[in-house]
């Protein structure tokens, strides 16, 4: 990004194998902070060095001054002892040489100046003027100065040379120490690279592997010998998003690349590695060696994938919960709301954290809900409260919010988990149920009063105050239809004064709302009466009403009157109130009808009392006539049957005699069949009489149903053949044993089969089927005959009844067979029913009898 920084670099050689040239590793690290620290230290050292230099220079010059003073003292003490006046100055020259040797040229010159000037003043006569001085002294002094300057220069040069030599030796020692330290760092880092847990390898761009550390051998399973000389991409089957070419292009462009690779180990296992590649250019600046380090992140990526799946699962689970989920920290700070919260409220989740959720509550609920939440958090208990939440459209709905603490193994609360469930519909339903219960209770009271009171007028006046308090009604009118049904008369009212009552009694109501209701026989509701332009609302508008509902009083379709309720406190009614008013009106209509019926019953009670005596006499006469009828039928049947016996015998004998012509035999057969038919009719009459008198006896024993059914079919077989009918029977399973009177049950089957034969056209179809179903034996006889209308299916089992009167004329018979069959089957504890889809669709008769467990006889 263009930032300049200090880098500490060290380069080391890694020995190659098999005579190959070595690879070089350069290790670089950011040394900016270290360099800044060194600069701070250097600045300090520099300041300290400057101070030390000043102090050192002062010490050198002070030492030079001291040497000069000592030389002058020696000159003063020993000077007189020498005859040669130049010898003492030699002592001073030694002091100059010592000062220059110790401190350099400057201190030597200082000693020279000090000693020469003081020596001139102290030891040379007439020193105030060179002209008066001894020429020899001046020469010696000048020689001393010249020699001292020369000595200072020479000794100072030697001093500087010594200092430079010391500095050079120190620098060489420091450089050698730094070189040894860098070489040790390179070896240490090379060893660290070799022993690193991460895999490291080197290879020329688009070339083969030249370096392979132990971490690479451990990760991929290939030894150094197996890896070196192989292409890393081919060896490890490297795959990367975007392709390897894009990776190499980034290396050549930027000199580095980092990302994730999918590679294959020696045992075929796929691994995901985190790779960092650096392209080291050669001396010419072209692409050289790629240094790559990789780290196995397979388990981490798998764990991250599982974690993402787990998070997704739990998030989807939370979002699929019907309620809206939230969590908080142990201190009650809300830190999560499910997506349902945001969808419902329209407020981003980020704006609902902390205590901001409380701002979305109804103003009347905010204080109580927050206080309950803080109490639950502080007492470490559960939270269960109901409050209203603002929907995204601004409407408020009721929610039940439950919060529970989540504890760790030590019992400490680590989080709070809560669910908010929308109970608005439930709340509204509960309110509606409560209102409904109140309405029902009120209706129960009104119904009781209206039905128990003899006067509905007074009852309505009594219940109106309670009705008014419940619905907020101020007045009511009850108009009844006059006897001539031409007008409405005010019969009862409430909430108006006597003057208004008299005015309404004299007014023409036909054009008012009550008149409209009476004409149309439907309820009329007028809302916002004072702003209504309906002419029919003029009367109620004059009374100051703001809403009015009027219902017709109908009793079994007859108009009795109208009942209206009005209010001055609001301009409309809700549906529940209108339903309640309609029900009260229906109750009033029923009470009026009850009153009318009671009056009529009281009027007829006297008439019934008068008629009771004659009715009793008529009943006695009817019972006597019924008994006489039974006796007559019994005697008639007996007397009619006796003459038929010889007729049947004679016809049978004559038909079997020789010499009887075919015409004669056919005539005798007709006589025989009609005599048998007559005998059957007489037997039916006798059976009906026995059944009516309870005298029919049954001789019951266990028998097989199929045996009885087969006998009945055999008896009817001639008639089946004569009409060329297609007949089939089926017995499913068995044996089907029942405890019955075999002769009577055969009579039942014969009656049903004879009817099927009689009402089925020639070449039609008849079928009989028998099977068991649970504890019942079922016999079904089906035909393709003329069928039976639905309304006649039950009537055909009545005595002397057939489906239609025309049947008697067309097919004959008294209509007793099915009635006798039904009685016999029911005496056995069974049932017989008929079914048909109508005319032309045939009929089915189903007989069900209880199973008997004993063996048949």
Buried (B, 14 or more C-beta within 10 A) or exposed (E): EEEEEBEBEBEBEBEEBEEEEEBBBEBEEEBBEEBEEEEEEEEEEEEEEEEEEEEEBEEBBEBBBEBBBBBBEBBBEEBEEEEEBBEBBEBBBEBBBBBBBBBBBBBBBBBBBBBBEBBBEEBBEEBEEEEEBEEEBBEBBEEBBEBBBBBBBBBBEEBEEEEEEEEEEEEEEEEEEEEEEBEEBBEEBBEEBEEBEBBBBBBBBEBBBBBBBBBBBEBBBBEBEBBBBBEBBEBBEBEBEEEEEEBBEBBEEEEEBEBEBBBBBBEEEEBBBBBBBBBBEEEEEEBBBBBBBBBBBBEEBEEEEEEEEEEEEEEEEBEEEEBBBBBBBBEBEBBBBBEBBBEBBEBEBEBBBEEEBBEBBBEEBBEEBBEBBEEBBEEEEEBEBBBBBBBEEEEBBBBBBBBBBEEEEEEEBEBBBBBBBBBBEEBEEEEEEEBBEEBEEBBEBBBEBBBEBEEBBEBBBBBBEEBBEBBBBBBBBBBBBEEEEEEBBBBBBBBBEEEBBEBBEEEEBBBBBBBBBBEEEEBBBBBEBEEBEEEBBEBBBEBEBBBBBBBBBBBEEEBBBBBBBBBBEEBEBEEBBBEBBBBBBBBBBBBBBBBEEEEEEEEEEEEEEEEEEEEEEEEEEEEEEEEEEBEEBBEBBEEBBEEBEEBBEBBBEBBEEEEBEEEEBEBBEEBBEEBEEBBBBBBBBBBBBBBBEEEBEBEBBBBBBBEBBBBBBEBBEEEBEEBEBEBEBEBEEEBBBBBBBBEBBBBBBBBBBBBBBBBBEEEBBBBBBBBBEEEBBBBBBBBBBBBBEEEBBEBBBEBEBBBEEEBBEEEEBBBBBBBBBBBBBEBBEBBBBBBBEEEEEBBBBBBBBEBBEEEBE
